[in-house]
Amino acid sequence: MSVKFTMVLDETTARKMDYIADYTGRSRIKEILWACKEYIKDFESKNGEICLDKEEGAE
């Protein structure tokens, strides 16, 4: 399941994400998705796995 939402970025952050995305060969949205997944992976490595149940909308 995918969840769509709008993310508002200031111009500097958006331009920097575009730069990084271009550098890594991704689109801005793919770069943001990758960064989110890395953030979650880092959080879980430090704090333990995040366990979601069906009631919270997990698949």
C-alpha positions, -999 to 999 in steps of 0.1 A, spaced: 0 0 0 13 35 -9 4 66 10 4 99 -10 9 132 6 22 167 -2 55 178 13 64 214 14 101 223 12 118 256 13 136 265 -19 171 259 -6 162 224 7 144 215 -26 174 227 -47 198 208 -25 177 176 -28 177 181 -66 215 184 -65 219 152 -45 193 134 -66 211 144 -98 244 133 -83 230 99 -74 210 94 -105 176 96 -88 146 119 -91 140 143 -62 111 121 -49 131 89 -52 160 106 -33 136 117 -5 121 82 -3 157 67 -1 166 92 26 135 83 46 143 46 44 179 53 55 166 74 84 143 46 96 171 20 92 194 42 113 167 48 139 160 11 142 196 1 145 199 24 175 165 19 191 152 -15 179 128 -25 152 96 -5 149 68 -29 152 35 -18 136 3 -38 140 -26 -40 115 -46 -14 135 -20 12 128 -22 7 90 7 -17 86 6 -42 57 
